[in-house]
């Protein structure tokens, strides 16, 4: 007999769950200077949960000490709502100037209910103050084709 628990909105949940979100991220950028202590808030937006479901979060970074995971067991009060956990700030700073892949999955009665799409974040400050690239052979930022007739390569400064 199907469950009619108030938190159960769909007994046949899709295998692919919505991607997680990080509250402090702006687009696909997570700036560590914008993340307060103790860390960032990771959100699983899937709402079709029941008491006893387990939401397992995974945070994969390529930096040394940049990988972690955590889980939340849902009860009568927490099911049917977004699930949030805090990722300690060290897992963000350990991945500075790198990518982080975040996802979650949900199990119900020890069986996989679904796995989320991945969220890919770049950890670092997006406001880089860089000079524009230049070509060494250009005079006053103008490249004269006649001066380059015998040149087989150019020097580019990035």
C-alpha positions in Angstrom: 0.0 0.0 0.0 1.5 3.4 -1.0 2.6 5.8 1.8 0.3 8.8 2.3 2.6 10.6 4.7 2.1 14.4 4.4 5.7 14.8 3.4 5.4 12.3 0.6 4.7 14.2 -2.5 5.7 11.6 -5.1 6.2 7.9 -4.5 8.0 7.5 -7.8 10.8 10.1 -7.4 13.0 10.7 -10.4 16.5 9.3 -10.4 18.1 12.6 -11.2 17.5 15.1 -8.4 17.9 18.9 -8.7 21.5 20.2 -8.3 22.5 21.5 -4.9 23.1 25.1 -4.2 25.6 27.0 -2.2 24.1 30.2 -0.7 27.4 32.1 -0.7 28.3 31.3 -4.3 27.7 33.9 -7.1 26.9 31.9 -10.2 29.6 29.3 -10.4 32.2 31.3 -8.3 32.7 30.8 -4.6 34.8 33.6 -3.2 36.4 32.5 0.2 36.4 36.2 1.3 32.6 36.2 1.1 32.2 33.0 3.2 31.8 33.7 6.9 33.0 31.4 9.7 32.2 28.6 10.2 31.7 28.0 6.5 29.3 28.0 3.5 25.7 26.7 3.4 25.1 23.8 1.1 21.5 23.2 0.2 19.7 20.2 -1.2 16.4 21.6 -2.8 14.6 18.3 -3.3 11.3 18.4 -1.3 9.7 15.0 -1.9 11.3 13.4 1.2 9.9 11.3 4.0 10.8 10.7 7.7 13.8 8.3 7.7 15.3 9.5 4.4 19.0 10.2 4.5 20.4 13.1 2.5 24.1 12.5 1.9 26.2 15.5 0.7 29.6 15.2 -1.2 32.1 18.0 -1.7 35.0 17.0 -4.0 37.9 19.4 -4.3 41.3 18.8 -5.8 43.2 20.7 -3.2 45.0 18.9 -0.3 42.4 18.3 2.4 39.6 19.6 0.1 37.2 16.7 0.2 34.4 16.1 2.7 31.0 14.5 3.1 28.1 14.7 5.5 24.6 13.4 5.9 21.3 14.4 7.5 18.7 11.9 8.6 15.3 13.4 8.2 12.4 13.2 10.7 8.8 14.3 10.8 9.7 18.0 11.1 12.6 18.2 8.6 11.1 16.1 5.7 9.5 18.0 2.9 11.8 20.9 3.3 15.1 21.9 1.8 18.0 20.4 3.7 21.0 22.5 4.6 24.4 21.8 6.1 27.5 23.9 6.7 30.7 23.0 4.8 33.5 24.2 7.1 35.5 27.0 5.6 38.8 25.0 5.6 37.3 22.9 2.7 36.8 26.1 0.7 40.2 27.6 1.5 41.9 24.3 0.8 40.5 24.5 -2.7 41.5 28.1 -3.5 42.1 28.6 -7.3 40.6 25.1 -8.0 37.3 23.6 -8.9 34.9 21.9 -6.5 32.2 19.4 -7.6 29.3 19.1 -5.2 26.3 16.7 -5.3 24.0 14.8 -3.0 22.0 11.6 -3.0 19.0 10.4 -1.0 18.4 7.0 0.4 15.1 5.6 1.6 15.0 2.4 3.6 18.6 1.7 2.6 17.8 2.0 -1.1 18.9 4.8 -3.4 16.1 7.2 -4.1 18.0 9.5 -6.4 21.3 11.3 -7.1 21.5 15.0 -7.9 23.0 16.8 -10.8 26.4 18.1 -10.0 27.2 21.7 -9.1 30.7 22.8 -10.3 32.2 25.8 -8.5 35.4 27.7 -9.0 36.9 28.7 -5.7 38.5 32.1 -5.8 38.0 35.8 -6.3 36.4 36.8 -9.6 37.7 40.4 -9.4 41.2 39.9 -10.9 43.1 43.0 -11.7 45.0 41.9 -14.8 46.6 43.9 -17.6 45.1 43.1 -21.0 47.3 40.8 -23.2 49.7 42.4 -25.6 51.8 41.5 -28.6 55.5 42.4 -28.3 55.9 43.3 -31.9 52.9 45.8 -31.9 53.7 49.5 -31.7 51.2 51.5 -29.7 49.0 48.5 -29.7 48.9 48.4 -33.5 50.2 45.4 -35.4 51.5 46.5 -38.9 51.3 43.6 -41.4 54.2 45.1 -43.5 56.6 44.9 -40.5 55.7 41.2 -40.1 56.4 39.9 -43.6 59.4 38.0 -42.5 58.3 37.1 -39.0 57.4 33.4 -38.3 56.1 33.9 -34.8 55.0 36.6 -32.4 55.5 37.1 -28.7 52.4 37.5 -26.7 52.4 38.8 -23.1 49.6 37.6 -20.9 
